[in-house]
Amino acid sequence: MKIPNSNQAVIESSKLTDYLLNIEHKRGSTKAKLLVYFGYSPENWQQLEADIRKYHLNLDVNVVKETAYGTKYEISANLLTPINRHLLVKTVWQIDIGTDFPRLITLVPD
């Protein structure tokens, strides 16, 4: 099963620049250091967005969970990073109650 309406998926630029690629973020710094090591950067956050869309949104979902806020979807797969190395990550998406499109919640090493 694929995430419903994945072609309408929302990946907020601030989720990437202020959290996932921010090495000074209180909770996201470990993720950011790993992503930067693999060639991603806050200045070129669009590359991470494009890679998530390319390598995750076209795959089948590994886990589906109903929550009080909507339906969560988890996808585990490699990203082919800017340094031409694979990085296995899990992306977590949610379709909030009252909406019909997924939004990126987080990305974690898998």
C-alpha distances in whole Angstrom, upper triangle without the diagonal:
4,7,9,12,11,14,16,16,19,20,24,27,28,25,26,30,31,29,26,29,32,34,36,34,34,31,29,32,31,27,29,32,29,28,31,32,29,31,29,31,32,34,31,28,27,26,24,22,21,20,17,16,17,15,13,11,10,8,5,6,9,10,10,13,15,19,22,21,17,14,13,10,11,11,13,15,18,20,22,25,28,30,28,27,24,23,20,19,16,15,15,14,15,15,18,20,21,19,16,15,14,17,17,19,20,20,21,22,20
4,6,9,8,11,13,12,15,17,21,23,25,22,23,27,28,26,24,26,29,32,34,31,32,29,27,30,29,25,27,30,27,25,29,30,27,28,26,28,29,30,28,25,23,22,20,18,18,17,14,13,13,13,10,8,7,6,5,6,9,11,10,14,16,18,21,20,16,13,12,9,10,9,12,13,16,17,20,23,26,28,26,25,22,21,19,17,15,13,13,12,13,13,17,18,20,17,14,12,11,14,15,17,18,17,19,21,19
4,6,5,9,10,9,12,14,17,20,22,20,20,24,25,23,22,24,27,30,32,29,30,27,25,28,27,24,25,28,26,24,27,29,26,27,25,27,27,29,26,23,21,21,19,17,17,17,13,12,14,13,10,7,8,8,7,7,10,10,9,12,14,16,18,16,13,10,9,7,9,9,13,14,17,18,21,23,25,28,27,26,23,21,19,17,14,12,11,8,9,9,13,15,16,13,10,9,7,10,11,14,15,16,18,20,19
4,5,8,9,9,12,15,18,21,23,21,22,26,27,25,24,27,29,32,34,31,32,29,27,31,30,27,28,31,29,27,30,32,29,30,28,29,29,30,28,25,23,23,21,19,19,19,16,14,16,16,13,10,11,11,11,10,14,13,12,14,14,16,19,16,13,10,11,10,13,13,17,18,21,21,24,26,28,31,30,29,26,25,23,20,18,15,14,11,10,9,12,14,14,11,8,7,7,11,13,16,18,19,21,24,23
4,5,6,7,10,13,16,19,22,20,21,24,26,25,24,26,29,32,33,31,32,29,27,31,31,27,28,31,29,27,30,32,29,29,27,28,27,29,26,23,21,22,20,17,17,18,15,13,15,16,13,10,11,13,13,13,17,17,15,17,17,19,20,18,15,13,13,12,15,15,18,19,21,21,24,25,27,30,29,29,26,25,24,21,19,16,15,12,11,9,13,14,14,11,7,6,7,10,13,16,18,19,22,25,24
4,5,5,9,11,14,17,20,18,18,22,23,22,21,23,26,29,31,28,30,27,25,28,27,24,25,28,26,23,26,28,25,26,23,25,24,25,23,20,18,18,17,14,13,14,12,9,11,12,10,6,8,10,11,11,15,15,14,17,18,19,21,18,15,13,13,11,13,12,15,16,18,17,20,21,23,27,25,25,23,22,20,18,16,13,13,10,11,10,14,16,16,13,10,7,7,9,11,14,16,16,19,21,21
4,6,9,11,15,17,20,19,19,22,24,23,22,24,27,30,32,29,31,29,27,29,29,26,26,29,27,24,27,29,26,26,23,25,24,25,22,19,17,17,17,13,12,14,12,9,11,13,12,8,9,12,14,15,18,19,18,20,21,23,24,21,18,17,17,15,16,15,18,18,20,18,20,22,23,27,25,26,24,23,22,20,19,16,16,13,14,13,16,18,18,14,11,8,9,11,13,16,18,18,22,24,24
4,6,10,12,15,18,17,18,20,22,22,21,23,25,29,30,28,30,28,25,28,29,25,25,29,28,25,27,29,27,26,24,24,23,24,22,19,17,18,17,13,14,16,13,11,13,16,14,10,12,15,16,16,20,20,18,20,20,21,22,19,16,16,16,15,17,17,20,20,21,20,22,23,25,28,27,28,26,25,24,21,19,16,15,12,12,11,13,16,15,11,9,6,7,9,11,15,17,18,22,24,25
4,7,10,13,15,13,14,18,19,18,17,20,22,25,27,24,26,24,22,25,25,22,22,25,24,21,24,26,24,24,21,22,21,22,20,16,15,16,14,11,12,13,11,8,12,14,11,8,11,13,15,14,17,17,16,18,18,19,20,17,15,14,13,12,14,14,17,17,19,17,20,21,22,26,25,25,23,21,21,18,16,12,12,9,10,9,12,15,15,11,10,6,5,5,8,11,13,14,18,21,21
4,6,9,11,10,12,15,16,16,15,17,19,23,24,22,24,22,19,22,23,20,20,24,23,20,22,25,23,23,19,20,18,20,18,14,13,15,13,10,12,14,11,10,14,15,13,11,14,16,18,17,19,19,18,19,19,19,20,16,15,15,14,14,15,15,18,19,20,18,21,21,22,25,25,26,24,22,21,18,16,13,12,9,10,10,12,15,15,12,11,8,6,5,6,10,12,14,17,20,22
4,6,9,7,8,11,13,12,12,13,16,19,21,18,21,19,16,19,20,17,16,20,19,16,18,21,20,19,16,16,14,16,14,11,10,12,10,7,10,12,9,9,13,14,12,11,15,17,18,17,19,19,19,20,21,20,21,18,17,16,15,14,15,15,17,17,18,16,18,18,19,22,23,23,21,19,19,16,15,11,11,10,11,12,14,18,18,15,15,11,9,6,5,8,10,11,15,18,20
4,5,5,7,9,10,11,11,13,14,18,19,17,19,18,15,18,20,17,16,20,20,17,19,22,21,20,16,16,13,15,14,11,11,13,12,9,12,14,12,12,16,17,16,15,19,20,22,21,23,22,22,22,22,21,22,18,18,18,17,17,17,18,20,20,21,19,21,20,20,24,25,25,23,21,21,18,17,14,13,12,13,14,15,18,19,16,17,13,11,8,8,9,11,13,16,19,22
4,5,5,6,8,10,10,10,12,16,17,15,18,17,15,17,19,16,14,18,18,15,16,20,19,18,14,12,10,11,11,7,8,11,10,8,11,14,13,13,16,18,17,17,20,22,24,23,25,25,25,25,26,25,25,22,22,22,20,20,20,20,21,21,21,18,20,18,18,22,23,23,23,21,21,19,18,15,16,15,16,18,19,22,23,20,20,17,15,12,10,12,12,14,17,20,22
4,5,5,5,7,9,10,10,14,14,12,15,15,13,15,17,15,13,17,18,16,16,20,20,19,15,13,10,12,13,9,11,14,12,11,15,16,15,16,19,20,19,19,23,24,26,24,26,25,25,25,26,24,24,21,22,22,20,21,20,21,22,23,23,20,22,20,20,23,25,25,24,22,22,19,19,16,16,16,17,19,19,22,23,20,21,18,16,13,11,12,12,14,17,19,22
4,6,6,5,6,8,10,13,14,11,14,12,10,13,15,12,11,15,16,14,15,18,18,18,14,13,11,14,13,10,12,14,11,10,14,15,13,14,18,18,17,17,21,21,23,21,22,22,22,22,22,21,22,19,19,19,17,17,17,18,19,20,20,18,20,18,19,22,23,23,22,19,19,16,15,12,12,12,14,16,17,20,22,19,20,17,14,10,8,8,8,10,13,16,19
4,6,6,5,6,8,11,13,11,14,13,10,12,14,11,9,13,13,11,12,15,15,14,10,9,8,10,10,6,9,10,8,8,11,12,11,13,16,16,16,16,20,21,23,21,23,23,23,24,25,24,25,22,22,22,19,19,18,17,18,18,18,15,17,15,16,18,20,20,19,17,17,14,15,12,13,14,16,19,20,23,25,22,22,19,16,12,10,10,9,10,12,15,18
4,6,6,5,6,10,11,10,14,14,11,12,14,12,9,13,14,12,12,15,16,14,11,8,5,8,9,6,10,12,10,10,14,15,14,16,19,19,19,20,23,25,27,25,26,26,27,27,28,27,28,24,25,25,22,22,21,21,22,22,21,18,19,17,17,19,21,22,21,19,20,18,18,16,17,18,20,22,22,26,27,25,25,22,19,16,13,14,12,13,15,17,21
4,7,7,5,9,9,7,11,11,9,10,13,12,10,13,15,13,14,17,18,17,14,11,8,11,13,10,13,15,13,14,17,18,17,19,22,22,21,22,26,26,28,26,27,27,27,26,27,25,26,23,24,25,22,23,22,22,23,23,23,20,22,20,20,22,24,24,24,21,22,19,19,17,17,18,19,22,22,25,27,25,26,22,20,16,14,13,12,13,15,18,21
4,6,5,8,9,6,9,8,5,8,10,9,8,11,13,11,12,16,16,16,13,12,10,13,14,11,14,15,13,13,17,17,15,18,21,20,19,20,24,24,26,24,24,23,24,24,25,23,24,21,22,22,20,20,19,19,20,20,20,18,21,18,19,21,23,22,21,18,19,16,16,14,14,16,17,20,21,24,26,24,25,22,19,15,12,11,9,10,12,14,18
4,6,8,10,8,11,9,6,7,9,6,5,9,10,8,10,13,13,13,10,10,9,12,12,9,12,13,10,11,14,14,12,15,18,17,16,18,21,22,23,21,22,22,23,23,25,23,25,22,23,22,19,19,17,17,17,17,16,15,17,15,16,18,20,19,18,15,15,12,13,12,13,15,17,20,21,25,27,24,25,21,18,15,11,11,8,8,9,11,15
4,6,9,9,12,11,8,8,9,7,4,8,9,7,7,11,11,11,8,6,5,9,10,8,11,11,9,11,14,14,14,17,19,18,18,20,23,24,26,24,25,25,26,27,28,27,28,26,26,26,23,22,20,20,19,19,18,15,17,14,14,16,18,18,18,15,16,14,16,15,16,18,21,23,24,28,30,27,27,24,21,18,14,14,12,11,12,13,17
4,5,5,9,10,7,6,9,9,6,8,11,10,9,13,14,14,11,9,7,11,12,11,14,15,13,15,18,18,17,20,22,22,22,23,27,27,29,27,27,27,28,28,30,28,29,26,27,27,24,24,23,23,22,22,21,19,20,17,17,19,22,21,21,18,19,17,18,17,19,20,22,25,26,29,31,29,29,26,23,20,17,16,13,13,14,16,19
4,6,8,9,7,4,7,8,5,6,9,10,9,11,13,13,12,10,9,13,14,13,17,17,15,17,20,20,19,23,24,24,23,26,29,29,30,29,28,28,30,30,31,30,31,29,30,29,26,26,24,24,23,23,22,20,21,18,18,19,22,21,21,18,19,18,19,19,20,22,25,28,28,32,34,32,32,29,26,23,19,18,15,15,14,15,19
4,6,9,8,6,9,11,8,9,13,13,12,15,17,17,15,13,12,15,17,16,20,20,18,20,23,23,22,25,27,27,26,28,31,31,33,31,31,30,31,31,32,30,31,29,30,30,27,28,26,26,26,26,25,23,25,22,22,23,25,24,24,21,23,21,22,21,22,24,26,29,29,32,34,32,33,30,27,24,21,19,17,17,17,18,22
4,6,5,5,9,10,8,10,13,13,13,16,18,18,16,14,12,16,18,16,19,20,17,19,22,22,21,24,26,25,24,26,29,29,31,28,28,27,28,27,29,26,27,25,27,27,24,25,23,24,24,25,24,22,24,22,22,24,26,25,24,21,22,19,19,19,19,21,22,26,25,29,31,29,30,27,24,21,18,16,14,14,15,17,20
4,6,6,9,11,11,12,15,16,16,18,20,21,19,18,16,20,21,19,22,23,20,22,25,25,23,26,28,27,26,28,31,31,32,29,28,27,28,27,28,26,26,25,26,27,24,25,23,25,24,26,25,24,27,24,25,26,28,27,26,23,23,20,20,20,20,22,23,26,26,29,31,30,31,29,26,22,19,17,15,16,15,17,20
4,6,7,9,10,12,13,14,16,17,19,20,18,17,16,20,21,18,22,22,19,20,23,22,20,24,26,25,23,25,28,28,28,25,25,23,24,23,25,22,23,22,23,24,21,21,20,21,21,22,22,22,24,22,24,25,27,25,24,20,20,17,17,16,16,18,20,23,23,26,29,28,29,26,23,20,17,14,12,12,12,14,17
4,6,5,6,9,10,11,12,14,16,17,14,14,13,17,17,15,18,18,15,16,20,19,17,20,23,21,20,22,25,25,26,24,23,23,24,23,25,23,24,22,23,23,20,20,18,19,19,20,20,18,21,19,20,21,23,22,20,17,17,14,15,14,15,17,19,22,23,26,28,27,28,25,21,18,15,13,10,10,10,12,15
4,5,5,6,9,10,10,12,14,15,13,13,12,16,17,15,19,19,16,18,21,20,19,22,24,23,22,24,28,27,28,26,26,25,27,27,28,27,28,26,27,27,24,24,21,22,21,21,20,19,21,18,19,20,22,21,20,17,18,16,17,17,18,20,23,26,27,30,32,30,31,28,25,21,18,16,13,12,12,13,16
4,5,5,6,9,10,11,13,15,14,14,14,18,18,17,20,19,16,18,21,19,18,22,23,22,21,24,27,26,27,25,24,24,26,26,28,27,28,27,27,27,23,23,20,20,18,19,18,17,19,17,19,19,21,19,18,14,15,13,15,16,17,20,23,26,27,31,33,31,32,29,25,22,18,17,13,12,10,10,13
4,6,5,6,9,10,11,13,11,12,13,16,16,14,17,16,13,15,18,16,15,18,20,18,17,20,23,22,24,22,21,21,23,23,26,25,27,25,25,24,20,20,17,17,15,16,15,14,16,14,16,17,18,16,15,12,12,10,12,12,14,17,20,23,25,28,30,28,28,25,22,19,15,14,10,8,7,7,11
4,5,5,6,8,10,11,9,9,9,13,13,11,15,14,11,14,17,15,15,18,20,19,19,21,24,24,26,24,24,24,26,26,28,27,29,27,27,26,23,22,20,19,18,18,17,15,16,14,15,15,18,16,16,13,14,13,14,14,16,19,22,25,26,30,32,29,29,26,23,20,16,15,12,10,10,11,14
4,6,5,6,9,10,9,10,11,14,15,14,17,16,14,17,19,17,17,21,22,21,21,24,26,26,28,26,26,26,28,29,31,30,32,30,30,29,26,25,22,21,20,19,17,16,17,14,15,15,17,16,16,13,15,14,16,17,19,22,25,28,29,33,35,33,33,30,26,23,19,19,15,13,12,11,15
4,5,5,6,9,9,11,13,16,15,14,17,15,13,16,18,15,15,19,20,18,18,21,24,23,25,24,23,24,26,27,30,29,31,29,29,28,24,23,20,19,16,16,14,13,14,11,13,12,15,12,12,9,11,11,14,15,18,20,24,27,29,32,35,32,32,28,25,22,19,18,14,11,10,8,12
4,5,5,7,5,8,10,13,12,11,13,11,9,12,14,12,12,16,17,15,16,19,21,21,23,22,22,23,25,26,29,28,31,28,28,27,23,22,19,17,16,15,13,10,12,9,10,11,13,11,11,9,11,10,13,13,16,19,22,25,27,31,33,30,30,26,23,20,16,16,13,10,10,9,13
4,5,5,5,6,9,11,11,10,13,12,10,14,16,14,15,18,19,18,19,22,24,24,27,26,26,27,29,30,32,32,34,31,31,30,27,25,23,21,20,18,16,13,14,10,10,10,13,13,13,12,14,14,17,17,20,22,25,28,30,34,35,33,32,29,26,23,19,19,16,14,14,13,16
4,5,7,9,12,14,14,14,16,14,13,17,18,16,17,20,20,19,20,23,25,25,27,27,26,28,30,31,34,34,36,34,33,32,28,27,24,22,20,18,15,13,13,10,10,9,12,11,12,11,14,14,17,18,22,24,27,31,32,36,38,35,35,31,28,25,22,22,18,15,14,13,16
4,6,9,13,14,13,13,15,12,11,14,15,12,14,17,17,15,17,20,22,22,24,24,24,26,28,30,33,33,35,33,32,30,27,25,22,20,17,15,12,10,9,6,7,6,8,7,9,8,11,12,16,17,20,22,26,29,31,35,37,34,33,29,26,24,20,21,17,14,14,12,15
4,7,10,11,10,11,12,10,9,13,14,12,14,17,17,16,18,21,23,23,26,26,26,28,30,32,34,34,36,34,33,32,28,26,24,21,20,18,14,11,10,7,5,6,9,9,11,11,14,15,18,18,21,23,27,30,32,35,37,34,33,29,26,24,21,22,19,16,16,15,18
4,7,9,7,7,9,7,7,10,11,10,12,15,15,15,17,19,21,22,25,24,25,26,28,30,32,31,33,31,30,29,26,24,22,20,19,17,14,11,11,7,7,9,11,12,13,12,14,14,16,16,19,21,24,27,28,32,34,31,30,26,23,21,17,19,16,13,14,14,17
4,5,5,6,9,9,8,11,13,13,14,17,18,18,19,21,24,25,27,27,28,29,30,31,33,32,34,31,31,30,27,26,24,22,22,20,18,15,15,11,10,12,15,15,16,15,18,17,19,18,21,22,25,27,29,33,34,31,31,27,24,21,18,19,17,15,16,17,20
4,5,5,9,10,9,11,14,14,15,17,19,20,20,22,24,26,28,28,28,29,30,31,32,31,32,29,29,29,26,26,24,23,23,22,20,17,18,14,13,16,18,19,19,18,20,18,20,18,20,21,24,26,27,31,32,29,29,25,23,20,17,18,16,15,17,18,22
4,6,8,10,11,12,14,15,17,18,20,21,22,23,26,27,30,30,31,32,33,34,35,34,35,32,32,32,29,28,27,26,25,24,22,19,19,15,13,16,19,20,21,20,22,21,23,21,23,24,26,28,29,33,34,31,31,27,25,22,20,21,19,18,20,21,25
4,5,6,8,9,11,12,14,15,16,18,19,20,22,24,27,27,29,30,31,32,34,33,34,31,31,30,27,26,25,23,23,21,19,16,15,12,10,13,16,17,18,18,20,19,21,19,22,22,25,27,28,32,32,29,29,25,23,20,18,20,18,17,19,20,23
4,5,5,7,9,10,11,13,14,16,16,17,20,22,25,24,25,26,27,28,30,29,31,27,27,26,24,23,21,20,20,19,18,14,15,12,11,15,17,17,18,16,18,16,18,16,18,18,21,23,25,28,29,26,25,22,19,17,14,16,15,14,16,17,20
4,5,5,6,9,10,11,12,14,15,16,18,20,23,23,25,26,27,28,30,30,31,28,27,26,24,22,21,20,20,19,17,14,14,12,12,15,17,18,18,17,19,17,18,16,18,18,21,22,24,28,28,25,24,20,18,16,14,17,16,15,18,19,22
4,5,5,6,9,10,10,12,14,15,17,19,22,22,24,25,27,28,30,30,32,29,28,27,24,22,21,19,19,17,15,11,11,9,8,12,13,14,14,14,16,15,17,16,18,19,22,24,26,29,30,27,26,22,20,17,15,18,16,14,17,17,20
4,5,5,6,9,10,10,11,13,15,17,20,20,21,22,24,25,27,27,29,26,25,24,21,19,17,16,15,14,12,9,10,8,9,12,13,14,13,12,13,12,13,12,15,16,19,21,23,27,28,25,24,20,17,15,12,14,13,11,13,14,16
4,5,5,6,9,10,10,11,14,16,18,18,20,21,22,24,25,25,27,24,23,22,19,17,16,15,16,15,14,11,12,11,12,16,16,17,16,14,15,13,14,12,14,14,16,18,20,24,25,21,20,16,14,12,10,13,12,11,14,16,18
4,6,5,6,8,10,10,12,15,18,18,21,22,23,25,27,28,30,26,25,23,21,19,18,16,16,14,13,10,11,11,11,15,15,16,15,15,16,15,15,13,16,16,19,20,23,26,27,23,21,18,16,14,13,16,15,14,17,18,19
4,5,5,6,8,9,11,13,16,17,18,20,22,24,26,27,29,27,25,23,20,18,16,13,13,11,10,6,7,8,9,13,12,12,11,11,12,11,13,12,15,15,19,21,23,27,28,24,23,19,17,15,13,16,14,12,14,15,16
4,6,5,5,7,10,11,14,14,15,17,18,20,23,23,26,23,21,19,17,14,13,10,11,10,9,7,10,10,12,15,15,15,13,11,11,10,10,8,11,11,15,17,20,23,25,21,20,16,13,12,10,12,11,9,12,13,14
4,6,6,5,7,10,13,14,16,18,19,21,23,24,26,23,21,19,17,14,14,11,13,12,12,10,12,13,15,18,17,17,15,15,15,13,13,10,13,12,15,16,19,22,23,20,18,14,12,11,10,14,13,12,15,17,17
4,6,6,7,9,13,14,17,19,20,23,25,27,29,26,24,22,20,17,15,12,13,11,11,9,10,11,13,16,15,15,13,14,14,13,14,12,15,15,18,19,23,26,26,23,21,17,15,15,14,17,16,14,17,17,18
4,6,7,7,11,12,14,17,19,21,24,25,28,26,24,21,18,15,13,10,10,7,7,6,8,10,13,15,14,13,11,11,10,10,11,10,14,14,18,19,23,26,27,24,22,18,16,16,14,16,15,13,14,14,14
4,6,6,8,9,11,13,15,18,20,22,25,22,20,17,15,11,10,7,8,7,8,8,11,13,16,18,17,16,13,12,11,9,9,8,10,11,14,16,19,22,24,21,18,15,13,13,11,14,13,11,13,14,13
4,6,8,9,12,14,14,17,19,21,23,21,18,16,14,11,10,8,10,10,12,11,14,16,18,21,20,19,17,16,14,13,11,9,11,10,13,14,17,20,21,18,15,12,10,11,10,13,14,13,15,17,16
4,7,9,12,15,16,19,21,23,26,24,21,18,16,13,13,10,12,11,12,12,14,17,20,22,20,20,17,17,16,15,14,12,14,13,16,16,20,23,24,20,17,15,13,15,14,17,17,16,18,19,18
4,7,9,12,14,17,20,22,25,23,20,17,15,11,10,7,9,8,11,12,14,17,20,22,20,19,16,16,14,13,12,11,13,13,16,17,20,23,24,21,18,16,14,16,15,17,17,15,17,17,16
4,7,9,11,14,17,20,23,22,19,15,13,10,9,7,9,10,13,15,18,20,24,26,23,22,19,18,15,14,12,12,13,13,15,16,19,22,23,21,18,16,14,16,16,17,17,16,18,18,16
4,6,7,11,14,16,20,19,16,12,10,6,6,5,8,10,14,15,19,21,24,26,25,23,19,18,15,13,10,10,10,10,12,13,17,19,21,19,16,15,12,14,14,15,15,14,15,16,14
4,7,10,14,16,20,19,17,13,11,7,6,5,7,10,13,16,19,21,25,26,25,23,19,17,14,12,9,10,10,12,14,16,19,21,23,21,19,18,15,16,15,15,15,14,14,15,12
4,7,10,13,16,16,14,10,8,6,5,7,9,13,16,18,22,24,27,29,28,25,22,19,16,14,10,11,9,10,12,14,16,18,21,20,18,17,14,16,15,14,14,14,14,16,13
4,7,10,13,13,11,7,6,5,7,9,12,16,19,21,24,26,29,31,30,28,25,22,19,17,13,12,10,10,10,11,13,15,18,17,15,15,12,14,14,14,15,16,17,18,17
4,6,10,11,9,6,5,7,9,12,15,18,22,23,27,28,32,33,33,31,27,24,21,18,15,14,11,10,9,11,12,13,16,16,16,16,13,15,15,13,15,16,17,19,18
4,7,8,6,5,6,9,12,15,18,22,25,26,30,31,34,36,36,34,30,28,25,22,18,16,13,12,10,10,10,10,14,14,14,15,14,15,16,14,17,19,20,23,21
4,5,5,6,7,11,13,17,20,23,26,27,31,32,34,37,36,34,31,28,25,22,18,17,13,12,9,10,9,9,13,14,15,16,14,15,15,13,16,18,19,22,22
4,6,8,10,14,17,20,23,26,29,30,34,34,37,39,39,37,34,31,28,25,21,19,16,14,11,11,9,8,12,14,16,17,15,16,17,15,18,21,22,25,25
4,7,9,13,15,19,22,25,28,28,31,32,34,37,37,35,32,29,27,23,20,17,14,12,8,8,6,6,9,11,13,13,12,12,14,12,15,19,20,24,24
4,7,10,13,17,20,23,26,26,30,31,33,36,35,34,31,28,26,22,19,16,12,10,6,6,4,5,8,9,10,11,10,11,13,12,15,18,20,23,23
4,7,10,13,17,20,23,24,27,28,31,34,33,32,28,26,23,20,16,14,10,8,6,5,7,8,11,10,10,11,9,11,12,12,14,17,18,21,21
4,7,10,13,17,20,20,24,25,28,30,30,28,25,22,19,16,12,10,7,6,4,7,8,11,14,13,12,11,9,10,10,9,11,13,15,18,17
4,7,10,13,16,18,21,23,26,28,27,25,22,19,17,14,10,8,6,5,6,8,11,14,16,15,13,12,9,10,10,10,11,12,13,16,15
4,7,10,13,15,18,20,23,25,24,22,19,16,13,10,7,6,5,6,9,12,14,17,20,18,17,15,11,12,10,10,10,10,11,12,11
4,6,10,12,15,17,20,22,21,19,15,13,10,8,5,5,7,8,12,14,17,20,22,20,18,16,13,13,11,12,11,10,11,12,10
4,7,10,13,15,19,20,19,16,12,10,7,6,4,7,9,12,15,18,21,24,26,24,22,19,16,16,13,14,12,10,9,9,7
4,7,10,12,16,17,15,13,9,8,5,6,6,8,12,14,17,20,23,26,28,26,24,21,18,17,15,16,14,11,11,10,8
4,6,9,13,13,11,9,6,5,4,6,8,10,14,16,20,23,26,29,31,28,26,23,20,19,16,18,15,12,11,10,9
4,6,9,11,9,8,6,5,6,7,10,11,14,16,20,23,26,29,31,28,26,22,19,18,15,17,15,11,12,11,11
4,7,8,6,6,5,7,9,11,14,14,18,20,24,26,29,32,34,31,29,25,22,21,19,20,18,15,15,14,14
4,5,5,5,6,7,10,11,14,15,19,20,24,27,29,33,34,31,30,26,23,22,19,20,17,14,15,13,15
4,5,7,9,10,14,15,18,18,22,23,27,29,32,35,36,33,32,28,25,23,21,22,20,17,18,16,18
4,6,9,10,14,16,19,20,24,26,29,32,34,38,40,36,35,31,28,27,24,25,22,19,19,17,19
4,7,10,13,15,19,20,23,25,29,31,34,38,39,36,34,31,28,27,24,25,22,19,19,17,18
4,7,10,13,16,18,22,24,28,31,33,37,39,36,34,30,27,26,23,24,21,17,17,14,15
4,7,9,13,15,19,21,25,28,31,34,36,33,31,28,25,24,20,22,19,15,14,12,12
4,6,10,12,16,19,22,25,28,31,34,31,29,26,23,21,18,19,15,12,10,8,9
4,7,10,13,16,20,23,26,29,32,29,27,24,21,20,17,17,14,10,9,6,6
4,7,10,13,17,20,22,26,28,26,24,21,18,17,13,13,10,7,6,4,5
4,7,10,13,17,19,22,25,23,22,19,15,14,11,11,8,6,5,6,6
4,7,10,13,16,19,22,19,18,15,12,10,7,8,6,4,7,9,9
4,7,10,13,16,19,17,16,13,10,9,6,5,5,6,8,11,12
4,7,10,13,15,13,12,10,6,5,5,5,7,9,12,15,15
4,6,9,12,10,10,8,5,5,7,7,10,12,15,18,18
4,7,8,6,6,6,4,6,9,10,13,16,19,22,22
4,6,6,7,8,8,8,11,11,15,18,20,24,24
4,6,8,10,11,12,15,14,18,21,24,27,27
4,7,10,11,13,16,17,20,24,26,30,30
4,6,8,10,14,15,19,21,24,28,28
4,7,10,13,15,19,21,24,27,27
4,7,10,13,16,18,21,24,24
4,7,9,12,14,17,20,21
4,6,9,12,15,18,19
4,6,8,12,15,16
4,7,10,14,15
4,7,10,12
4,7,9
4,6
4
